[in-house]
């Protein structure tokens, strides 16, 4: 089994960006330009590497290879984006890899692009941003470029990538070191470990509380130690954990409401199934049912929050009540959008930089609400 942290180190140490891997400071899939650039890289890396894995590393500075990290990204439906826009799409996986020197909230994103068995050429299925449908991208050194060709794609990186992956295999020492590292980093949140199939080591931690007859955990952190992959991380939302002989199940809740009337709503079920062939599979199902509220009540709070937003735009000081309302502003905009207020989505996106200036806690909650929307869009 490959230790993904070692793999990233070996990729960065092997060479600069080349025809089998690329590195980016950040990945933005919230707009057409960001999606288009991501699809271009996936397409070009897939076409240039028909017989071996290719990689995109997120959270690394381009000029000096400094690992600075990015926010945890748990979009398990990212394959849907690739399938929607690419013909003959490759199988891809996005994984969150923790590094000891990074803040606990930061990870390095690793996009793995697997080779296609039929060696078919990957191309854009339809127009996106400034790229036209039918375009084929290839790597020339460290650059992804559109190409027109009618010859067979040759594999030039197969042996190099195999060597890098071989040098990134896990060992008992790495496994034990990383278990102790996890326990030390999460000592305030009751860290535990589970072993599945006498092989897989999974560590998890969370702040436990009893709500409506259920044990829920906040500040949840779940890592598969064998591969050094962070499987789940949440700042605020509560999680229910169920452990079976071959499965680790997660039911994530979101805390939504108006003023002081907040409730827990199930968002997503995630199951990690460990198999006898030393493989595992992660499946997820969105189970969210949007809460419904009286429209007159919503308009009342909607207008209050809009006035607070205007004050922030004008760089005005907020009073005590407004500062308190600010913490619930992201939740209010999300609820309004789910109840038919279409403009609320744009406001939820636009308020982000202002929240960062006025309240870091409200800013973090805004990012959590955007994450929820990202999950719902695919369903």
Long-range contacts (C-beta under 8 A, 24 or more apart in sequence): 1-169, 1-170, 1-226, 1-227, 1-278, 2-165, 2-168, 2-169, 2-170, 2-227, 3-168, 3-169, 3-170, 3-174, 3-226, 3-227, 3-228, 4-95, 4-97, 4-110, 4-168, 4-227, 4-228, 4-229, 5-97, 5-98, 5-99, 5-228, 6-167, 6-168, 6-170, 6-174, 6-228, 7-55, 7-110, 7-164, 7-165, 7-168, 8-57, 8-67, 8-97, 8-108, 8-110, 10-164, 10-167, 10-168, 11-55, 11-57, 11-164, 12-57, 12-60, 12-65, 12-67, 14-160, 14-164, 16-142, 17-62, 17-141, 17-142, 18-139, 18-141, 18-142, 19-48, 19-49, 19-139, 19-140, 19-141, 19-142, 19-156, 19-157, 20-45, 20-48, 20-49, 20-52, 20-53, 20-54, 20-55, 20-139, 20-157, 20-160, 20-161, 21-45, 21-54, 21-55, 21-56, 21-57, 22-55, 22-56, 22-57, 22-142, 22-144, 23-56, 23-57, 23-58, 23-60, 23-62, 23-65, 24-56, 24-57, 24-58, 24-59, 24-60, 24-62, 25-58, 25-59, 25-60, 25-61, 25-62, 25-68, 26-58, 26-59, 26-70, 27-58, 27-70, 27-73, 27-109, 29-75, 29-78, 29-81, 29-374, 30-349, 30-370, 32-128, 32-129, 33-129, 35-81, 35-85, 35-128, 35-129, 36-128, 36-129, 36-130, 36-131, 37-129, 38-81, 39-81, 39-82, 39-85, 39-86, 39-124, 39-128, 39-131, 40-131, 40-137, 40-144, 41-137, 41-144, 42-82, 42-86, 42-89, 42-90, 42-92, 42-111, 42-113, 42-122, 43-86, 43-122, 43-123, 43-124, 43-136, 43-137, 43-144, 44-137, 44-138, 44-139, 44-144, 44-145, 45-113, 45-139, 45-144, 46-89, 46-90, 46-113, 46-115, 46-116, 46-122, 47-121, 47-122, 47-136, 47-137, 47-138, 47-139, 47-147, 47-153, 48-138, 48-139, 48-153, 48-156, 48-157, 49-113, 49-115, 49-155, 49-157, 49-158, 49-161, 50-115, 50-116, 50-119, 50-153, 50-155, 51-115, 51-119, 51-155, 51-158, 52-115, 52-155, 52-157, 52-158, 52-161, 52-162, 53-112, 53-113, 53-114, 53-115, 53-161, 53-165, 54-112, 54-113, 54-157, 54-161, 55-110, 55-111, 55-112, 55-113, 56-109, 56-110, 56-111, 56-113, 57-108, 57-109, 57-110, 57-111, 58-108, 58-109, 58-110, 58-111, 59-106, 59-107, 59-108, 59-109, 60-108, 67-99, 67-101, 67-102, 67-108, 68-102, 68-106, 69-99, 69-102, 69-103, 69-106, 69-107, 69-108, 70-106, 70-107, 70-108, 70-109, 71-105, 71-106, 71-107, 71-367, 72-96, 72-105, 72-106, 72-107, 72-230, 72-233, 73-109, 74-232, 74-233, 74-371, 75-374, 75-375, 76-270, 76-282, 76-284, 77-375, 77-378, 80-378, 84-125, 85-124, 85-125, 85-126, 85-128, 86-122, 86-123, 86-124, 86-125, 87-122, 87-123, 87-124, 87-125, 88-116, 88-118, 88-120, 88-121, 88-122, 88-123, 89-122, 90-114, 90-115, 90-116, 90-122, 91-116, 95-227, 95-229, 95-230, 96-229, 96-230, 96-231, 96-233, 97-228, 97-229, 97-230, 98-223, 98-228, 98-230, 100-181, 104-185, 104-221, 105-233, 105-235, 107-230, 107-233, 119-152, 119-153, 121-153, 170-226, 170-227, 174-228, 175-201, 175-225, 175-226, 178-223, 178-225, 178-228, 179-203, 179-225, 182-221, 182-223, 182-225, 186-221, 189-219, 189-221, 193-225, 194-243, 194-248, 196-245, 196-246, 196-248, 196-274, 196-280, 197-246, 197-274, 197-275, 197-276, 197-278, 199-226, 199-274, 199-278, 200-224, 200-226, 200-274, 200-280, 201-225, 201-226, 202-231, 202-248, 202-272, 204-241, 204-248, 206-239, 206-241, 209-238, 211-238, 211-264, 212-264, 214-240, 215-240, 215-241, 216-240, 216-253, 216-264, 217-241, 222-248, 222-250, 224-272, 224-280, 231-272, 231-282, 232-270, 234-368, 235-364, 235-368, 236-364, 236-365, 236-368, 237-267, 237-368, 238-264, 246-273, 246-274, 246-275, 247-271, 247-272, 247-273, 247-274, 248-272, 248-274, 254-288, 254-372, 255-331, 256-291, 256-331, 256-334, 256-335, 257-291, 257-331, 257-335, 258-293, 258-297, 258-298, 258-301, 258-328, 258-332, 258-335, 259-301, 259-328, 262-331, 263-291, 265-289, 265-291, 267-372, 267-375, 268-375, 286-375, 286-376, 286-378, 286-379, 288-372, 288-375, 288-376, 290-335, 290-338, 290-339, 291-335, 291-338, 292-339, 293-335, 293-339, 295-339, 295-340, 298-335, 298-336, 298-339, 298-341, 301-332, 302-332, 302-336, 302-341, 302-344, 305-329, 305-332, 305-333, 306-347, 309-347, 309-351, 309-354, 312-351, 312-354, 312-355, 312-357, 312-358, 313-354, 318-358, 323-358, 323-359, 326-355, 326-358, 326-359, 326-362, 327-359, 327-361, 327-362, 327-365, 329-355, 329-362, 329-366, 330-355, 330-362, 330-365, 330-366, 330-368, 330-369, 331-365, 331-369, 333-369, 334-369, 334-372, 334-373, 337-373, 345-373, 348-373
